[in-house]
Amino acid sequence: MWVLTIANPETGPLLDKPAMYIDAATHGNEIQGSEVCLYLIHYVLKNYGALPRVTELLDRAVLYVLPMSNPDSREAWFTRPSTPSFPRTPPVPVDDDRDGVADEDGPDDLDGDGIITMMRKKVPPGQGRFRQDPKDPRLLAPVEGDELGDWVVLGPEGTDNDGDGQVNEDPIGYIDANRTWASGWLPRYLQAGSTAYPLQIPETRTIALFALEHPNIAAMQSFHNAGRIILRGPGGHSMPPYGAGDARAYDWLGKEGEKILPGYRYGVIWKDLYSAFGGAIDHFHGRVGAVSFTNELNGPQQDFNKDGRVTPEETLRFNDLLTHGRMFVDYKPYQHPQYGGIEIGGFRHDTGRPPEGFLLEEECHRNAAFVLFHAHHLPKLTLQEPEVKRVDGNLWRITIPVLNERAIPSMLDVAREQKLHRPDIATVEGARVIASGLVRDAWLDRIELQRHRPERLVVNGVKGFSTETLFFLVEGKGEVTVRYDSLKGGKHSRRVALR
C-alpha cells in the first residue's frame, strides 16, 4: 500500500504543517478512484511553480495520497474473471455459508472467455418471471398482467461447486473494508461485512496507524463509486449528529463542491445513501478530528432522456452507438451441470460502475479539483498585528488576534468534546507571563482568563473564517516572541516589541 507524500520540505518540517489524506479503492471493484488519485498527483507536481494556488498549497501544507488501499482485490478485478461487484472484499477467508469451508463457491468463468456475465434459461410458458423484449432479444423484461413468463435469470456465471444446492453463495470474503473502522463499528450480526473487532484487517489497520503517526491530518478524502454524491458522516442512523461548528464547515465545503462537480449532490451517508457503520470517514472525523468526505464517483452516463435513471434499453443504446459493442457480450448456449441448457452473456463487468474511457479525464479532473479545494481550506493561521499597552513599569498587556483565513477549523468540535488530540497552545518567549486568556469582547474589555499555567495558554482551536484574540499580561522589556502551536493548523510565531 504505497503512500506518496507531496510537500515542499524547504518550507518547514512536514509534521508542523496542516495535512490532507486522500485514498481510493477501498473496494476492489471501485476502480476509478485510483485514477483520480494518480491524476491529482500528476496535476500538482506538474503545476507546482506554474499555478500560484497549487504552489501556495504545497508550500504550506502536505498531501498524503494512497491511490490503492485494497491492492489485492483491485488487481484481481482487472486480471481475473470478475463481475461488477466481485472481487470487492479484501481476500480474507470467510465461511459465508457456514459449511466449515471458506470461499469455495464463488462465480466461475464457465465459457472461459475471461469475463463473468449472466446466465439465463428458457423455460415453458408460465414458469418464468421474464419474457424476451420484442424490440431487442438481448434483453429480458419482467412479465406484467396476464403475460406468461418463459425466461428465468439465474445470476452471474457459476455452478454449485460444493454440492449444497446453492450457486455462488460463498465467494472470496466477504469482509467489507469500509465496515471495519473504529468509529461506529458494529459486529457482523448487526452490520454485514464487519469483522470480529475494529481494524482487524491489515488494510484498514495500517491506515489507522498511519493517521495516528501523522496527527497533522486535518482533512480526508476517500473515493468510491457510484452515484455522483459528495458524502459526509455520520454513516449510521443511530450515530450522534455532528456539532454545529463542524457541520457548518462540512456544509459550506459540500455545497461549494456541487459547483465544482456538476451533477453531484452533497449529502449525509445515512440520509442520502444508506446506513453504514464502521466507515472510514466516520473514523477520520470521530477518531482523527479531520474534515472527511467520500465522493461516490460516476453517474448515469447512459441516461439518454436525462431523467436520472438508466434503463437496460438506454445502456444497450449507449453500447451500440458510443462503444460500438464493447460493453455487451452476446448470449450463447451453454450446457450447465445443474441447470442444463442455458445461455450466457450480457454486460461486461466494467460497465456501469466505471465511466467509459473517453469520459474518464473530466471525472478525474473535477474530482481532483474538489480535493484541491478541500485542501485549500485546510486551516491557515496567521498572527495579526498585536496591540501592546504598558500597565506599569515593565508590566505589559499584549493582545494579538489569530486569524484562520480558511473554512476548516484548527480543532473540530468532536476533537474538543472527545479529547481526540491536544488543543492549540499559545506561549510567549522572552518575558514572564503573569496572566493569559482569550478576549471575548474587545470593546467591553471582557477577557476569559485561564486559571492555571498562564504561560501555556490553551485555545480550543480557531473556527473557519474567524479569529481568536489572545491576551497576555507579561513582565519584561525589549522584544518577545509569541508562538502559536496548532496540531492541525501548523506552528506560527511573531515578534512583538514591548513599547
N, C-alpha and C positions, 0 to 999 in steps of 0.2 A: 504494500500500500504506500505509494510514493506521494509525499507531500512536498510541494515546491514553495519555498519561502521567497517572496518578492518584496524587496525593500531597498532603500539606499542606506548602506551601513555607515556612510560617511557623515550622516546627519544625526548620529547617536545610537546607543545600544538599542537593539530591537525590542527587548522586553520593556524598555522605557517609553515605547510608543503605543498608541492605540492600534488594535489589530482586528482583522476580519478573517473568519474561517469560512471556506467555501468547499462543498463536496458534491458528489453525484454518484449515481449507480449504486445506491443503497439496495435497490432491487435489480438483479442482473439483467432483466428483460427491459428495463427502462434506460435505454442506451444513450439517448442524445444529450443527456445532462453532461456526460463526459466530454462531448464535443463542445458544449458551451464553455466548460472549464478550460479546455485547450484553446479555444478561441480567445477567451479572456486573457490567458497567459500571453498568447501571441500579440494581442492588441496592446496591452500595457507595455510590454517590452519593446515593441516596435515604435510606440508613440511617446515613450519617456524622452523628454527633452524636446519633443516636437509639439506636443499639445500641453499647454500650461496646466489644465485641470488634472491630467494624468500625472504630470511631473510633480505638482503640489501634493497629490495623494501619496505617491511613493516616497517623497522626501519626508513626509511627516508621519506616515502610517505603515503598516505591514499587512500583506495579504498572505495567508496560508491556504494553498489550493491543493486539494486531494481529488483528482479527476475520477478516481475509480475506487470506491470504498467496498465493493464486493467483487474483487477481480476474478475469482474462480468462476462464478456463475455468469458474469458478463462475457468472459472469454468463451465459455461453453455455449452461450446463446448465439454467438457468431459461428462457431466452428463445429457444432454438433447439431443433429436434428432437433428442432425446437418448435414451440408453439408461441403465440403472442404472450402467454403468461408463464412459460416454462423454458429454461430454468430461471427462477426468480429468487429463491431462497439461497442463503449460504449453504454449501454442501455438507450440512451437519446431519448425520443419520437420525431419522425419526421414524418410529413404527406407527405410521398414521392409522393403519387398520388393526393394530394391536393383535397381530397374529404371531408375535415373537420374532419376526424378521423385519428389518428396516429396509425401506427403499427398493423393494423387489418387484413392484408393479407400477411402473410409470409409463408414459407414452412410448410407442415404438414406431420407427420408420418402416412401416410394413412393406412398402413397394421399393425401398432402397433408393429413393430419388434425392435423399439428403434433406427433405422437408417433411415436417409433420403437418398434414392438413386434416380434413374432416372425413368421417365415414357416414354414409347414408345407405339406406336399404329400401328397395321397392317391396311392398307387401300387398296382400289382397285389399280391395277397397273396404274402408271402414276400420281397418286395423292400424292405420297411421294417423298422425296428427297434422300431417303436411300434405300438400299437393304440389306438383310441379307448376311453376309460374308459366302461364301460357305465353307471356311476352318474351321470356328468356328462360329456357330449360336449365340453365346453370343454377338458377335459384329455386328454392323451395319457399312456399308461402303457407302460413297457418291456415287450416280449414276454418270456414265460417258457416254459420247457419246450418243448412241441410246438406252441405258438401261432405263427401266421403273421402277421408284422407287415405292415400295409398303409399306414403313415404314416411319413414322414421329417421330421425337424426340420432346417430349413435355416439357422437362425440369425436374427440381427436383420435387419430390412428393409435391403435393399441390392442392388445389381447389380454386375456385372463392369465397372466404369467404364473400366478401362484395357485390357481385352481380353486379359488374361494367364491367363484360366481360373480366377481366384480372385475371391471376393467379400469385400469389407470387410477386405482384408488390409493396407491402407496408410492408416489414418485419420490424423487430426492427431496429430503426435508420432511415436514415443512416447518421451518422457523422463519418468521418474518423479522428481518433485522431492524425494522422500524417499529417493533413492539417489544424491544429488549432493553430500552434505555431506563435510567433510574427514576426519572420524574414521571409519576403517574403509572408506574409499572403495575400490571395485574398478572396473576398466574394464568396458565393455559386454559383452565376450565372456565375462566371468565373472559379471556382475551385470546382468540385464535392466533396461532403463530408465536405465542410468547415462549419463554424459556423457564428453566427451573428456578432461576433467580436473575435479578437485573445484571446486565453487562456480562452474561455468561459466555457469549461467543467472542472470539478474538477480534472480529471486525469492529464491533461497537466498543469493546473494552479498550482497545488501543487508541481509538479516537478520544474516548473519555479521559484517558490518561494523558494524551497529548494536550487536551484543553486544560487539564489540571496543571500541567507543566508550563502553560502559556496563559497566565492569568490576565494578560493584557487583551485577550479576545473580548471585544465589546459588541461585535456583530457577527451574525452567522447566516449563511445561505445554503440551502440544500435543494438539489434539483431532482424532480421525479417526473412522471407522466401518468396520465394525460388529462386534458380538460381545460387548459388555459386559465389557471387560477393562481393568484398570489395569496398564499395562506399563512396565517399566524395561529398560534395556540389560543386557548387550550385545545388539546386534541380530544379529550374525553368530556362528555356532557356533565359528568359529576365533579370535574376538577374545578378548583376555585377560579373565578374570573381574574383577569389582570387588573392591577391597580390603575387608578385613573391617570396617573402620570405616565405609566408605561403604555397604557392603551392610547394616550394622546400621541406619543411618538410613533407607535405602530400605525395608527390610523392615518397620520399625515404621510408617512412613507408609503403605505399601501395605496392610498388614493393617488399620490403622485405617480406611483408605479403603473397605475392603469393608463396614464397618459403616455408613458414610455412604451407600454405593451398594449397596443390597440387590440381589442377583442378579449383581453384578460379581465377578470374581475377580482376584486380584493375581498377576502372573507376570512371567517374563523373556521378551523377544521371541523369541529363537531357540528357547527350550524350549517355550513355550506358545502361540506363534502360527506363525511361520516364520522362517527365517534370512534376514536382510536387512542389507546392508552400505551404509554411507554415509547413515545416517538422522540426523534432526535431534536426537533425544535423545542419541545417541552423541556428536554434535558438541558439544552443550551440556555433557554430562558430561565428555568427554575433551579438549575444547579450551577450554571456558569455565570449567570447575570448578563447575558448577551441578547440584544435585539435580534430575533431569529425568524426567518421566513422560509417557507417551502414554496417553490414555484412548480406547479403541475404543467409541464410543457405540452405543446402541440394541441391542436384543436380540430374541429371538423373541416379539414381541408377539402373533403369531397362534397361539401354542402352546396349543391348547385342552386337550390331555391332559397338559400340563406335563412332558413327557419331555425337554425341552431341544432338541427338533428340530422344525422347522416343515415340514410336508409341503405340496405344492400343494393338496391337499384342504382342509387347515386354512386356508391363505391364502384360498382361494375362499370358505370359510365365513365367515371374518372380513370379506371383501369384501361378501358378501351381507347379513350380519346387522349389521355395525357401520359400514360405509361406504356401504351401500345401492347398491353397484355402482360406486363411484368408482374403485376400483383396477384394474378389469378392462375391457378393450376387446373386445367380442365379435368373433369371427373373421368375416371377409367375403372373398368371392372377389376375386382379382386376377390379371391376365394379366401374367406376368413375362417379360422379354425373353430370359432364359436358361432358366428353369425351366418356362415355360409356365403352365398353370393352377395357382395355389396359393391358400392362404388366409393372410390377415394378421390378427393380433390377439394378445391375451394381456395380461399385466400391464403397467401403465404404468411408466415409468422411475422414478417417485418412490414405488415400492412396495418395501418391504423394507429398504433402507438407512436412509432417514429414518423416524422414527415418524409415525404419523398425528397431525394437529394437536391432537386432544384429549389426546394423551399427551405432547406436547412440553414443557409447562410443568414437570412434575415432573422430567423428564430434565434440563432446563436448571437447575432449582434445585439438584438434588442434585449435579450436576457443578460448578456454581458454588460450592457449599458445600465440595466437595473442594478446589477451588482456594484458597478462603479458609483451609481447614485447613492446606494445604500452605504458604501464605504466612504463616499464623500462626506456623509453626515455622521461619521464617527466623531466622538467628542473632540472639539477643537477649542482648547482653553487658552486664554491669554490673560496675563495680569495687566490690568488697565492702570491709568495714571493714578498714583497714590495721593492722598491728602494727608499732610503732616502738620500737626499743631503742637507747639510747646505747651506743656502743662505747668512745669515748674523746673527750673534748673536743667538737669539732664533727663528729665522725665518727658517723654513724648507720646503723643497719641497718633497712631497710624491707622488709616482706613484705606483699603485697596480692593477694588472690585475685581472679581474673577469672572470673565465673560466666556460663556460657551456659545460659539458662533453657529453651531450646527444642531441638528434635530435630536441626536441621541444623547441622553443624559450620561454624565460621567459615573453615575451609580443609579441603577434601576430601583424602583420601589421594592421589587421582590428581593433584590440583594440586601437592601436595608432591613426589610422585615424578617427575612430568613437568615440574616447574618452569613451570606454566602462568601463574602470576602471583606477585607478591611475597608473602612471608609477612606475618603480623601484626607490628607494630612497637610496642614499649613504650619510652617515654622519660620522663625526669624533668627538669622545668624548675625553676630556682631554686637548684640545687646542683650541685656537681661529682660526677659518677658515677665512683667508683673501681672498682667491680666490679658485675656483674649476672649473673643466671642464673634458672633455674627450680627451684623447690622440689620435690624428688622424694619426700622423706619428712620431714614436719614434726617428727615425734617423735624421729627419729634425727638430725635436722638435716643431712640429706643434700641437697646442692644441686648441680645440674648447671650449672657456671659457663660463661659464654660467654668464649671465649679472646680474641677481638678486638673492638674497638669496644664496650666495655661501655655507653657512653652510648646505644647503639641496640640494645636487646635484641630479638632475633629470636625470634618464637613461631610455631611451625607450626600455628597455629590452636587453637581450643578446641572439643573434641568436643561433640556434643549432650548435654544434661543432665549437664554435668560442669564442672569447674573446673581452671584452670591458675593456680598461685600464683607470682607474680613476686617476685624478690629483687633488691634494690638496696643497695649499700653506697655512701653518699653523704657528701660533706663540705659542710656548710653550716649555716645556722641560720634560725630563723623558720618560714616555710611554703614548701612546694614543691608543684608540680603534677605528678601522674602522669598521663600521657596514653597511651591505648591506641588505635592506629590499625589497623583491620581493613578490608581492601578489600571483603570480603563482609559484615562484621558492623558496619560503621559506626565513627565516631570517638567516643571517650569520655574523660572526664577526671575527676580527683578531687583536691581539695586535701588535703594531708597536713601536719599540724603536727609539727615536729621538737622533740618534748618528751616 
